[in-house]
Amino acid sequence: MAVNLDYKCPACGGTLEFDSATQKMKCPFCESTFDVSDLQQKDTVLDTQEADMGQPQQMQEDSFDWNTSGGEQWNDENMSVFVCKSCGGEIVADPTTAATTCPYCGNATVLSGRLSGVLKPNYVIPFKLNKEQAKAKLKEYTSNRKFAPRAFKDENRLEEIKGVYVPFWLFDSNINASVQYEGTTVRTWRDSKYQYTETSFYDIYRQGNMSFSNIPVDGSTKMPDDLMESIEPFNFGEAVDFQTAYLAGYLADKYDVGMEESIPRANERIKHSAEDTLRGTVQGYATVTPRFSSVQLLNGVSKYALYPVWILNTDYKGEKYTFAMNGQTGKFVGNLPIAKGKLWGLFAGVTAGVGALTYLICMLLNIF
């Protein structure tokens, strides 16, 4: 099988060629040279036409290469760490912040000590929506749920909303992704006696280079990942260099999931996004089935940022319910219990309605 390999010049983007005189890769446009060993990891199969279509294309296993070097330590004597003795949550705030309740479980917090040994955030997205707006959003959210218990609509519940800066690891990367599919087309026709169906099978290949910026991964175990991903996206264009002044009047969650521990989730999100992008280019087939995919990621880097989130945690009959609102965009999510009395009332009404309709039909048909 003939395979075309395309190496791009890092300096100008031209196509590199092997120079037999120097035994190096050379760009004919800017004349830059590179050792072959330096480009070995960039090997990617680009040819999508195989000599034998019955043989699958040889593709590389996934490869992720992240820069895991540490950042600046955050040692600020003006900041304090509050530790909740109930759930163990750690939150950072200035000494004047009224941290009377834990935003995760609602219990009182206790001042534990000064901040030390934690990475300083690179960026912060300041809160754009205030507490009153968050309260209004929660009231609107619960009032639109007909089967929610009245407890979730009481005004005293709204006062428990806390503004928290949630730690996020942000990942940037350039990748090369390849996916192999099996596609089918179906053709049917008939004559005077029979109907015929012809199914044709195709090997389909897609490959592309992509760039990802600021892929967020929640750095707190106290924050459910699905909840934090549900209030995305955040607009990183409004992020600013971190300063502790942005924390005044708010709480800041102290990360307990390190950058290296967050890499698997970042890899998963990047891989799924790349596969979805390539799948969108495959059209005109009756069915498309993925057979193999490969993602090659090189020199990925990470940043540490604080994102604004309004949080409400409350208990109802022994169950914990969490609500969150994006403090930048206002997107609101959460789970609600169902008031069984209201549900049974609806069921009874529907049952009565069905019974009356059934009786009317029977009368019309002279069954009774």
BAPA-477419 format. One record per residue (C-alpha): z, x negated, y negated; residue in three letters. Coordinates in steps of 0.2 Angstrom, whole numbers, m for minus. Each point is the difference from the previous one (the first is absolute). Layout:
REM BAPA-477419
+-------+-------+-------+-----+
:     z :     x :     y : res :
+-------+-------+-------+-----+
:     Z :     X :     Y : ALA :
...
+-------+-------+-------+-----+
//
This chain:
REM BAPA-477419
+-------+-------+-------+-----+
:     z :     x :     y : res :
+-------+-------+-------+-----+
:     0 :     0 :     0 : MET :
:    m5 :    m7 :   m17 : ALA :
:    14 :     1 :   m13 : VAL :
:    m2 :    m3 :   m19 : ASN :
:    15 :    m8 :    m8 : LEU :
:     2 :     1 :   m19 : ASP :
:    12 :   m12 :    m9 : TYR :
:     2 :     4 :   m18 : LYS :
:     3 :   m14 :   m13 : CYS :
:    18 :     2 :    m7 : PRO :
:    m6 :    m8 :   m16 : ALA :
:   m15 :    11 :    m5 : CYS :
:    m3 :    12 :    15 : GLY :
:   m16 :    m8 :     6 : GLY :
:    m4 :    m2 :    18 : THR :
:     6 :   m16 :     7 : LEU :
:   m11 :   m11 :    11 : GLU :
:     4 :   m14 :    12 : PHE :
:    m5 :   m17 :    m7 : ASP :
:    m4 :   m12 :    14 : SER :
:     1 :   m15 :   m11 : ALA :
:    18 :     3 :    m5 : THR :
:     5 :    10 :    15 : GLN :
:     7 :    13 :   m12 : LYS :
:    m3 :    17 :    m6 : MET :
:   m10 :    m1 :   m17 : LYS :
:    m4 :    13 :   m12 : CYS :
:   m19 :    m2 :    m6 : PRO :
:     4 :     9 :   m17 : PHE :
:    16 :    m9 :    m7 : CYS :
:    m1 :   m14 :    13 : GLU :
:    18 :     2 :     5 : SER :
:     5 :    m7 :    17 : THR :
:    13 :     5 :    12 : PHE :
:     6 :    m7 :    17 : ASP :
:    m5 :    10 :    14 : VAL :
:    18 :     1 :     6 : SER :
:     5 :     9 :   m16 : ASP :
:   m12 :    14 :     3 : LEU :
:     3 :     2 :    19 : GLN :
:    12 :    15 :    m3 : GLN :
:   m13 :     9 :   m10 : LYS :
:   m11 :     2 :    15 : ASP :
:    m5 :    18 :     1 : THR :
:   m14 :     8 :    11 : VAL :
:   m11 :     9 :   m13 : LEU :
:   m16 :     4 :    11 : ASP :
:     0 :    18 :     5 : THR :
:   m15 :     0 :    11 : GLN :
:     3 :    m7 :    17 : GLU :
:   m14 :    m6 :    12 : ALA :
:     8 :    10 :    14 : ASP :
:     6 :    17 :    m7 : MET :
:     9 :     3 :    16 : GLY :
:    12 :   m14 :    m4 : GLN :
:    14 :     2 :   m12 : PRO :
:     1 :   m11 :   m15 : GLN :
:    12 :   m14 :     1 : GLN :
:    14 :     3 :   m13 : MET :
:    15 :    m9 :    m5 : GLN :
:    18 :     6 :     2 : GLU :
:     9 :     5 :   m16 : ASP :
:     6 :   m14 :   m10 : SER :
:    12 :     1 :   m15 : PHE :
:     5 :   m15 :   m10 : ASP :
:    13 :     3 :   m13 : TRP :
:     8 :   m12 :   m12 : ASN :
:    19 :     2 :     3 : THR :
:     7 :   m12 :   m13 : SER :
:    15 :     6 :    m9 : GLY :
:     2 :     5 :   m18 : GLY :
:    12 :    m2 :   m14 : GLU :
:    18 :     4 :     4 : GLN :
:     8 :    14 :   m10 : TRP :
:    18 :    m6 :    m6 : ASN :
:     5 :    11 :   m15 : ASP :
:    18 :     1 :    m5 : GLU :
:    m3 :    15 :   m10 : ASN :
:    m6 :    10 :    15 : MET :
:    12 :     7 :    14 : SER :
:    m3 :     6 :    18 : VAL :
:     8 :    17 :     5 : PHE :
:     3 :     2 :    18 : VAL :
:     2 :    17 :     8 : CYS :
:    13 :     0 :    13 : LYS :
:    m7 :    15 :     8 : SER :
:   m18 :    m4 :     3 : CYS :
:     0 :   m19 :    m4 : GLY :
:   m13 :     2 :   m13 : GLY :
:    m1 :   m14 :   m13 : GLU :
:    m6 :     4 :   m18 : ILE :
:    m1 :   m11 :   m15 : VAL :
:     5 :     6 :   m18 : ALA :
:     6 :    m7 :   m16 : ASP :
:    19 :     2 :    m2 : PRO :
:    m1 :    15 :   m12 : THR :
:   m10 :    11 :    12 : THR :
:    10 :    15 :     6 : ALA :
:    m2 :    m3 :    19 : ALA :
:    12 :    14 :     5 : THR :
:   m10 :     5 :    16 : THR :
:   m12 :    m8 :    12 : CYS :
:   m18 :     6 :    m2 : PRO :
:    m2 :    m1 :    19 : TYR :
:    15 :    10 :     7 : CYS :
:     8 :     7 :   m16 : GLY :
:    17 :    m9 :     3 : ASN :
:     9 :   m10 :   m13 : ALA :
:    m5 :   m18 :    m2 : THR :
:    11 :   m15 :    m3 : VAL :
:    m3 :   m16 :   m10 : LEU :
:    m1 :   m14 :    12 : SER :
:    m5 :   m15 :   m10 : GLY :
:   m13 :   m10 :   m10 : ARG :
:   m18 :    m2 :     5 : LEU :
:    m4 :   m16 :     9 : SER :
:   m12 :    m6 :    14 : GLY :
:   m14 :    13 :    m3 : VAL :
:   m18 :    m3 :    m5 : LEU :
:    m3 :     5 :   m18 : LYS :
:   m14 :    13 :    m2 : PRO :
:   m16 :    m5 :    m7 : ASN :
:    m5 :    17 :    m7 : TYR :
:     8 :    17 :    m4 : VAL :
:    m8 :    16 :    m4 : ILE :
:    11 :     8 :   m13 : PRO :
:     5 :    19 :     2 : PHE :
:   m12 :    11 :   m10 : LYS :
:     9 :    17 :     5 : LEU :
:    18 :     3 :    m4 : ASN :
:    14 :     9 :     9 : LYS :
:    m4 :    17 :    m8 : GLU :
:   m18 :    m1 :     5 : GLN :
:     6 :    m4 :    18 : ALA :
:    12 :    15 :     0 : LYS :
:   m14 :    11 :    m5 : ALA :
:   m12 :    m6 :    13 : LYS :
:    13 :     2 :    14 : LEU :
:     4 :    18 :    m6 : LYS :
:   m19 :     4 :     0 : GLU :
:    m1 :    m8 :    17 : TYR :
:    14 :    10 :     8 : THR :
:    m4 :    17 :    m9 : SER :
:   m18 :     0 :     7 : ASN :
:     8 :    m1 :    18 : ARG :
:     4 :    18 :     4 : LYS :
:    10 :    m4 :    16 : PHE :
:    11 :   m14 :    m8 : ALA :
:    19 :     4 :     0 : PRO :
:     7 :     5 :   m17 : ARG :
:    11 :   m16 :     0 : ALA :
:   m16 :   m10 :    m4 : PHE :
:    m3 :    10 :   m15 : LYS :
:    17 :    m1 :    m8 : ASP :
:     2 :    m9 :   m16 : GLU :
:    14 :   m11 :     6 : ASN :
:   m12 :    m8 :    13 : ARG :
:   m11 :    m6 :   m13 : LEU :
:    13 :   m11 :    m9 : GLU :
:     1 :   m11 :    15 : GLU :
:   m17 :    m8 :    m4 : ILE :
:     0 :   m19 :    m2 : LYS :
:   m13 :   m11 :    m7 : GLY :
:    m2 :   m16 :    11 : VAL :
:   m11 :   m15 :    m1 : TYR :
:    m6 :    m2 :    18 : VAL :
:    m5 :   m17 :     7 : PRO :
:   m18 :    m2 :     5 : PHE :
:   m10 :   m15 :     7 : TRP :
:   m17 :     0 :    m6 : LEU :
:   m14 :    m8 :    10 : PHE :
:   m17 :    m7 :    m6 : ASP :
:   m13 :    m6 :    12 : SER :
:   m19 :    m3 :     3 : ASN :
:    m5 :     5 :    17 : ILE :
:   m16 :     0 :    11 : ASN :
:     0 :    16 :    12 : ALA :
:   m11 :     4 :    14 : SER :
:    m1 :    15 :    11 : VAL :
:   m10 :     4 :    15 : GLN :
:    m4 :    19 :     4 : TYR :
:    m9 :    10 :    13 : GLU :
:   m10 :    14 :    m8 : GLY :
:   m10 :    14 :     8 : THR :
:   m14 :    12 :    m6 : THR :
:    m4 :    16 :     9 : VAL :
:   m17 :     8 :     1 : ARG :
:    m3 :    17 :     9 : THR :
:   m16 :    10 :     4 : TRP :
:    m6 :    13 :    12 : ARG :
:   m15 :     6 :     9 : ASP :
:    m4 :    16 :     9 : SER :
:    12 :    m4 :    14 : LYS :
:    13 :   m13 :    m6 : TYR :
:    10 :    m6 :   m14 : GLN :
:     1 :   m19 :    m2 : TYR :
:    13 :   m11 :    m8 : THR :
:    m3 :   m19 :    m4 : GLU :
:    15 :   m11 :    m5 : THR :
:    m4 :   m17 :    m7 : SER :
:    13 :   m14 :    m1 : PHE :
:     1 :   m13 :   m13 : TYR :
:     9 :   m16 :    m4 : ASP :
:     5 :     0 :   m18 : ILE :
:     8 :   m15 :    m9 : TYR :
:     7 :     0 :   m18 : ARG :
:     7 :   m15 :    m9 : GLN :
:     6 :    m3 :   m18 : GLY :
:    10 :   m11 :   m11 : ASN :
:    14 :    10 :   m10 : MET :
:    13 :    m4 :   m12 : SER :
:    17 :     9 :    m1 : PHE :
:    12 :    m1 :   m14 : SER :
:    19 :     5 :    m1 : ASN :
:     1 :     9 :    17 : ILE :
:    18 :     6 :    m1 : PRO :
:    13 :    m1 :    13 : VAL :
:    17 :     7 :    m2 : ASP :
:    14 :   m14 :     0 : GLY :
:    15 :    12 :     3 : SER :
:     6 :     6 :    17 : THR :
:     9 :    14 :    m9 : LYS :
:   m17 :     7 :    m7 : MET :
:   m10 :     9 :    14 : PRO :
:   m17 :    m9 :     0 : ASP :
:    m9 :    17 :     2 : ASP :
:     9 :     7 :   m15 : LEU :
:    m4 :   m15 :   m11 : MET :
:   m19 :     0 :     6 : GLU :
:    m1 :    19 :    m4 : SER :
:     4 :    m3 :   m18 : ILE :
:   m14 :   m13 :    m2 : GLU :
:   m10 :    m5 :    m9 : PRO :
:     9 :   m10 :   m14 : PHE :
:   m11 :    m7 :   m14 : ASN :
:     3 :   m19 :     1 : PHE :
:   m11 :    m1 :   m16 : GLY :
:    16 :     6 :   m10 : GLU :
:    11 :   m13 :     9 : ALA :
:     9 :   m13 :   m12 : VAL :
:     8 :   m17 :     3 : ASP :
:    18 :     4 :     7 : PHE :
:    14 :     0 :   m13 : GLN :
:    18 :     6 :     4 : THR :
:    m1 :    11 :   m15 : ALA :
:   m11 :    12 :     9 : TYR :
:    15 :     4 :    12 : LEU :
:    11 :     7 :   m14 : ALA :
:     5 :    17 :     4 : GLY :
:    m7 :     0 :    18 : TYR :
:     4 :    m8 :    17 : LEU :
:   m10 :   m13 :     9 : ALA :
:    m1 :     0 :    19 : ASP :
:     4 :   m17 :     7 : LYS :
:   m13 :    m4 :    13 : TYR :
:     6 :    m3 :    18 : ASP :
:   m18 :    m1 :     8 : VAL :
:    m7 :   m17 :    m4 : GLY :
:   m18 :    m4 :    m4 : MET :
:    m3 :    m8 :    17 : GLU :
:     7 :    16 :     8 : GLU :
:   m12 :    11 :   m10 : SER :
:   m15 :   m10 :     5 : ILE :
:    m4 :    11 :    16 : PRO :
:     0 :    16 :   m10 : ARG :
:   m12 :    m8 :   m13 : ALA :
:   m11 :    m6 :    14 : ASN :
:    m1 :    17 :     7 : GLU :
:    m4 :     9 :   m17 : ARG :
:   m13 :   m13 :    m4 : ILE :
:    m8 :     1 :    18 : LYS :
:     0 :    19 :    m1 : HIS :
:    m8 :     1 :   m17 : SER :
:   m13 :   m13 :     5 : ALA :
:    m5 :    10 :    15 : GLU :
:    m1 :    16 :   m10 : ASP :
:   m11 :    m8 :   m12 : THR :
:   m12 :    m6 :    13 : LEU :
:     0 :    16 :     9 : ARG :
:    m5 :     9 :   m16 : GLY :
:   m17 :    m9 :     1 : THR :
:    m4 :     6 :    18 : VAL :
:   m10 :    16 :    m2 : GLN :
:   m13 :    10 :     9 : GLY :
:     8 :     0 :    17 : TYR :
:     7 :    15 :    10 : ALA :
:    15 :   m11 :     6 : THR :
:     6 :   m17 :    m5 : VAL :
:    13 :    m8 :    10 : THR :
:     8 :   m17 :    m5 : PRO :
:     0 :   m13 :    14 : ARG :
:     7 :   m15 :    m8 : PHE :
:     5 :    m6 :   m18 : SER :
:     5 :   m17 :    m7 : SER :
:     8 :    m4 :   m17 : VAL :
:     0 :   m18 :    m6 : GLN :
:    12 :    m2 :   m14 : LEU :
:     2 :   m17 :    m9 : LEU :
:    12 :    m6 :   m13 : ASN :
:     9 :    16 :    m3 : GLY :
:    13 :     0 :   m14 : VAL :
:    15 :    11 :    m4 : SER :
:    10 :     5 :   m16 : LYS :
:    16 :     9 :    m2 : TYR :
:     2 :    15 :   m11 : ALA :
:    11 :    14 :    m5 : LEU :
:    m7 :    18 :     0 : TYR :
:     8 :    15 :    m9 : PRO :
:     6 :    14 :    12 : VAL :
:    10 :    15 :    m4 : TRP :
:    11 :     4 :    16 : ILE :
:    10 :    15 :     6 : LEU :
:    10 :     0 :    16 : ASN :
:    10 :    15 :     5 : THR :
:     7 :     7 :    16 : ASP :
:    m2 :    18 :     6 : TYR :
:     9 :     6 :    16 : LYS :
:     2 :   m18 :     6 : GLY :
:   m18 :    m5 :    m3 : GLU :
:    m5 :   m13 :   m13 : LYS :
:   m15 :     5 :   m11 : TYR :
:    m8 :   m13 :   m11 : THR :
:   m12 :     3 :   m15 : PHE :
:    m9 :   m13 :   m10 : ALA :
:   m11 :     0 :   m16 : MET :
:   m11 :   m14 :    m6 : ASN :
:     8 :    m5 :   m17 : GLY :
:   m17 :    m5 :    m7 : GLN :
:   m12 :    14 :     6 : THR :
:    12 :    15 :     4 : GLY :
:    m6 :     2 :    18 : LYS :
:    14 :     9 :     9 : PHE :
:     3 :     1 :    19 : VAL :
:    15 :     5 :    11 : GLY :
:     5 :    10 :    15 : ASN :
:     8 :    17 :    m1 : LEU :
:    10 :    10 :    13 : PRO :
:    m5 :    18 :     4 : ILE :
:    12 :    14 :    m4 : ALA :
:     0 :    10 :    17 : LYS :
:     5 :    16 :    m8 : GLY :
:   m16 :     0 :   m11 : LYS :
:   m10 :    m5 :    14 : LEU :
:     7 :    14 :    11 : TRP :
:    m3 :    12 :   m14 : GLY :
:   m18 :    m5 :    m1 : LEU :
:    m2 :     1 :    19 : PHE :
:     8 :    17 :     0 : ALA :
:   m11 :     6 :   m13 : GLY :
:   m16 :    m6 :     9 : VAL :
:     6 :     7 :    16 : THR :
:     3 :    17 :    m8 : ALA :
:   m17 :     0 :    m9 : GLY :
:    m8 :    m5 :    17 : VAL :
:     9 :    14 :     9 : GLY :
:    m5 :    13 :   m13 : ALA :
:   m18 :    m5 :     0 : LEU :
:     0 :     1 :    19 : THR :
:     8 :    17 :     0 : TYR :
:   m14 :     6 :   m13 : LEU :
:   m14 :    m7 :    11 : ILE :
:     8 :     9 :    15 : CYS :
:     0 :    16 :    m9 : MET :
:   m18 :    m1 :    m5 : LEU :
:    m4 :    m3 :    18 : LEU :
:    10 :    14 :     6 : ASN :
:    10 :   m11 :    11 : ILE :
:    17 :     9 :    m5 : PHE :
+-------+-------+-------+-----+
//
